[in-house]
Amino acid sequence: MDCYLRRSFVKRDLSPRIVIFGVGGAGSNAVKNMMEDMKRRGHDQVEFAISNTDAQALESSPCEKKIKLGPKITKGLGAGAIPEIGRKAAEESIDDVMEYLKDSNMVIIVAGMGGGTGTGAAPVIAEACKKEGILTLGVVIKPFLFEGSPRIMAAKEGIEKLKDQVDTFLVFDNQNLQRAESGNTPFLQAFSMPDKFLSECVSGIVSIIKSNGLINVDFADLCTVVRDRKSKAMMGIGNSVGENKGSSASSEAMFDNVLLDCSDMSWKNVDHILVCINGGEELSSEDVFQAVGKIHESISPNAKVIFGAAFDKSMGDSMRVFMFGTTTESKNLEEDLRSESSKKDNNEFKGVGEDISYMTEDESFIGSHHDLNDSESENSYEPSLKTSQNKKNKKGIWSRLSGFWSVEEDIKIEEEKSEDIPEFFKKKD
């Protein structure tokens, strides 16, 4: 009698597990906005989770996965804007956090800096993720100037601690919102702008990694660009339609992301770049060549570029360019500017501090005012955000709130002593 053995195969999901993890109040709010935005886009390929010391805030969040940090030390009442309490709370609950995150391939930690929970807990969670071999990206949000020197100083210290524990990190600056919005933008809508920008970028990269495109980018490619960079990253996304959309989308991706704090960086000193292009089925080779050509004009010839492209029927005639750049070195801004100046054979810039306006007008820097309509170029670019005239005539809500502070103004922050820890936070015998 013949016997036939049938082997049954169970289909396994081999795609990478990516978790966006909010820490603290600002991080949890950002995750909420990202969840809503990505749901509208039809993307369900990433997981969302939040953690907080504030039990009431956790309870009110629509996010399904919630982790309470430091219930013994904080009693669910928050960290009192004290980073040390946030750190101890994360250490108390780190086993609960890692029980959920341990099988992740990539964790994106989103946290506001300057308060207690996000500032103190985010570095602890990032360190635990790195020990598990998880690719870890930090996304931090800096406070407004009007929130005061102590909070800004705490944010600076928190970012310094976090950057040592993540592979790379992005910095959003709330103060930059006044350059991105008009005076009539609703308050809540303005606050959600960074979250929508981040969700659009994450959607772009996830769609490339988790789908079979024309030119595939896999998770290992992402690791090449992100892992062990230990420095601030640059990121951008550009959308365009019609004629010359390739160069327009690339220009927007590189130069029109005013929400990111990248004024001290240039695409010229980025050594690893991930470029993802999405478009409809009518996307032409000329559009792609234009996009890539525009990018190569603005980056170092020695940069390692990983390129991916995929079609999306829903995009029609539109085209999207996503860029993510990292460097292993923190290059000195003054040296970069002097190098560029020497190439121009003029004396426009003789040193940092002599002409500070030269820094903000250099076209290679994100967040500056760019004139991309070069008369010698056949390709023109028009920023998607309505700037120039509107911003000259209107004062945004952030300008009014900031009072006598301005974006360009240097703030001198003095070291201040931490507040005493409230009695109810102290461990009782």
Backbone hydrogen bonds, N-H to C=O, Kabsch-Sander energy under -0.5 kcal/mol:
donor,donor_aa,acceptor,acceptor_aa,energy
5,L,3,C,-0.5
6,R,4,Y,-0.6
7,R,5,L,-0.6
8,S,6,R,-0.6
10,V,8,S,-0.5
11,K,9,F,-0.6
14,L,12,R,-1.0
18,I,16,P,-0.7
19,V,106,M,-2.5
20,I,47,E,-3.1
21,F,19,V,-0.7
21,F,108,I,-2.9
22,G,20,I,-0.6
22,G,49,A,-2.8
23,V,110,V,-2.7
24,G,51,S,-2.4
27,G,23,V,-0.8
28,S,24,G,-2.2
29,N,25,G,-2.2
30,A,26,A,-2.2
31,V,27,G,-2.1
32,K,28,S,-2.1
33,N,29,N,-2.2
34,M,30,A,-2.3
35,M,31,V,-2.7
36,E,32,K,-2.0
37,D,33,N,-2.2
38,M,34,M,-2.9
39,K,35,M,-1.9
40,R,36,E,-1.7
41,R,37,D,-1.3
42,G,38,M,-0.5
42,G,39,K,-0.9
43,H,38,M,-2.6
44,D,42,G,-0.6
47,E,18,I,-2.6
49,A,20,I,-2.0
50,I,65,K,-2.1
51,S,22,G,-1.8
52,N,67,I,-1.7
55,A,53,T,-0.9
55,A,76,G,-1.9
56,Q,76,G,-0.6
58,L,54,D,-1.9
59,E,55,A,-2.2
60,S,56,Q,-1.5
61,S,57,A,-0.6
61,S,58,L,-1.0
65,K,48,F,-0.5
66,K,64,E,-0.7
67,I,50,I,-2.0
69,L,52,N,-2.8
70,G,89,A,-1.1
74,T,70,G,-2.8
75,K,70,G,-0.5
75,K,71,P,-1.0
77,L,74,T,-1.9
78,G,53,T,-1.6
82,I,79,A,-1.5
85,I,82,I,-1.1
86,G,82,I,-1.6
87,R,83,P,-2.5
88,K,84,E,-2.2
89,A,85,I,-2.3
90,A,86,G,-1.9
91,E,87,R,-2.1
92,E,88,K,-2.0
93,S,89,A,-1.6
94,I,90,A,-0.5
94,I,91,E,-0.6
97,V,93,S,-1.9
98,M,94,I,-2.6
99,E,95,D,-1.7
100,Y,96,D,-1.0
100,Y,97,V,-0.6
101,L,97,V,-1.8
102,K,98,M,-2.1
104,S,101,L,-2.3
105,N,17,R,-2.4
106,M,17,R,-2.0
107,V,135,L,-2.7
108,I,19,V,-3.0
109,I,107,V,-0.7
109,I,137,L,-2.5
110,V,21,F,-2.6
110,V,108,I,-0.6
111,A,109,I,-0.5
111,A,139,V,-2.3
112,G,23,V,-0.6
113,M,141,I,-2.8
120,G,116,G,-1.9
121,A,117,T,-3.2
122,A,117,T,-0.5
122,A,118,G,-1.5
124,V,120,G,-0.5
125,I,121,A,-2.2
126,A,122,A,-2.5
127,E,123,P,-2.2
128,A,124,V,-1.7
129,C,125,I,-2.0
130,K,126,A,-2.3
131,K,127,E,-1.9
132,E,128,A,-1.1
132,E,129,C,-0.5
133,G,130,K,-1.7
134,I,129,C,-2.3
135,L,105,N,-1.9
137,L,107,V,-2.4
137,L,135,L,-0.5
138,G,168,T,-2.3
139,V,109,I,-3.2
140,V,170,L,-2.6
141,I,111,A,-1.6
142,K,140,V,-0.5
142,K,172,F,-3.4
147,E,144,F,-1.2
148,G,145,L,-1.8
152,I,148,G,-1.9
153,M,149,S,-2.9
154,A,150,P,-2.2
155,A,151,R,-2.2
156,K,152,I,-2.2
157,E,153,M,-2.2
158,G,154,A,-2.3
159,I,155,A,-2.4
160,E,156,K,-1.9
161,K,157,E,-1.9
162,L,158,G,-2.3
163,K,159,I,-2.5
164,D,160,E,-0.6
165,Q,162,L,-2.0
166,V,162,L,-0.9
167,D,136,T,-2.4
168,T,136,T,-1.0
169,F,231,S,-1.3
170,L,138,G,-2.9
172,F,140,V,-3.2
172,F,170,L,-0.5
173,D,259,L,-2.0
174,N,142,K,-1.7
174,N,172,F,-0.6
176,N,173,D,-1.6
177,L,174,N,-1.8
178,Q,175,Q,-1.3
179,R,176,N,-1.5
180,A,176,N,-0.8
180,A,177,L,-0.6
181,E,177,L,-1.3
185,T,182,S,-1.5
190,A,186,P,-2.4
191,F,187,F,-1.8
192,S,188,L,-1.3
193,M,190,A,-1.1
196,K,192,S,-2.3
197,F,193,M,-2.2
198,L,194,P,-2.5
199,S,195,D,-2.5
200,E,196,K,-2.1
201,C,197,F,-2.0
202,V,198,L,-2.8
203,S,199,S,-2.5
204,G,200,E,-2.0
205,I,201,C,-2.1
206,V,202,V,-2.7
207,S,203,S,-2.3
208,I,204,G,-1.2
209,I,205,I,-2.4
210,K,206,V,-2.9
211,S,208,I,-0.6
213,G,211,S,-1.0
214,L,309,A,-1.0
215,I,309,A,-2.2
217,V,208,I,-0.6
221,D,218,D,-0.6
222,L,218,D,-1.5
223,C,219,F,-2.2
224,T,220,A,-1.9
225,V,221,D,-1.4
226,V,222,L,-2.1
227,R,223,C,-2.4
229,R,167,D,-0.8
229,R,226,V,-1.3
230,K,167,D,-3.3
233,A,169,F,-3.0
234,M,325,G,-2.7
236,G,323,M,-2.3
238,G,321,V,-2.5
240,S,319,M,-2.1
245,K,242,G,-1.2
248,S,244,N,-1.9
249,A,245,K,-2.6
250,S,246,G,-1.9
251,S,247,S,-2.3
252,E,248,S,-2.2
253,A,249,A,-2.1
254,M,250,S,-1.9
255,F,251,S,-2.6
256,D,252,E,-1.7
258,V,256,D,-1.0
260,L,257,N,-1.0
261,D,171,V,-3.3
262,C,260,L,-1.4
265,M,262,C,-2.0
267,W,364,S,-0.9
269,N,266,S,-1.3
270,V,267,W,-1.0
271,D,326,T,-1.3
272,H,326,T,-2.0
273,I,304,K,-2.7
274,L,324,F,-2.9
275,V,273,I,-0.5
275,V,306,I,-3.0
276,C,322,F,-2.7
277,I,308,G,-2.5
278,N,320,R,-2.6
279,G,310,A,-1.4
280,G,318,S,-1.1
283,L,280,G,-1.9
288,V,284,S,-1.6
289,F,285,S,-2.7
290,Q,286,E,-2.5
291,A,287,D,-2.2
292,V,288,V,-2.6
293,G,289,F,-2.5
294,K,290,Q,-2.4
295,I,291,A,-1.7
296,H,292,V,-2.4
297,E,293,G,-1.4
298,S,294,K,-0.6
298,S,295,I,-1.3
299,I,295,I,-0.5
300,S,267,W,-0.8
303,A,300,S,-1.6
304,K,271,D,-3.2
305,V,303,A,-0.7
306,I,273,I,-3.0
306,I,304,K,-0.5
307,F,305,V,-0.6
308,G,275,V,-2.6
309,A,215,I,-2.0
310,A,277,I,-2.3
312,D,279,G,-2.7
315,M,312,D,-2.0
316,G,313,K,-1.1
318,S,315,M,-2.3
319,M,240,S,-2.2
320,R,278,N,-3.0
321,V,238,G,-2.6
322,F,276,C,-3.0
323,M,236,G,-2.8
324,F,274,L,-1.9
325,G,234,M,-3.0
326,T,272,H,-2.5
331,K,329,E,-1.0
336,D,332,N,-1.9
337,L,333,L,-2.4
338,R,334,E,-2.3
339,S,335,E,-2.2
340,E,336,D,-2.3
341,S,337,L,-2.5
342,S,338,R,-2.3
343,K,339,S,-1.3
344,K,340,E,-1.0
344,K,341,S,-0.6
345,D,341,S,-0.5
345,D,342,S,-0.7
346,N,341,S,-1.0
354,E,351,G,-1.7
355,D,351,G,-0.8
358,Y,355,D,-1.5
359,M,355,D,-0.5
359,M,356,I,-0.8
360,T,356,I,-1.0
361,E,357,S,-0.9
362,D,358,Y,-0.7
362,D,359,M,-0.7
365,F,362,D,-1.7
366,I,262,C,-0.5
366,I,265,M,-0.5
368,S,365,F,-1.3
369,H,360,T,-0.9
370,H,368,S,-0.7
372,L,370,H,-0.7
374,D,372,L,-1.6
377,S,374,D,-1.5
387,T,385,L,-1.1
390,N,387,T,-1.6
392,K,388,S,-1.7
393,N,389,Q,-1.9
394,K,390,N,-2.1
396,G,394,K,-0.6
400,R,396,G,-1.8
401,L,397,I,-2.3
402,S,398,W,-2.3
403,G,399,S,-0.9
405,W,402,S,-1.8
409,E,406,S,-0.6
413,I,411,I,-0.7
414,E,412,K,-0.6
425,F,422,P,-1.6
426,K,422,P,-0.8
426,K,423,E,-0.9
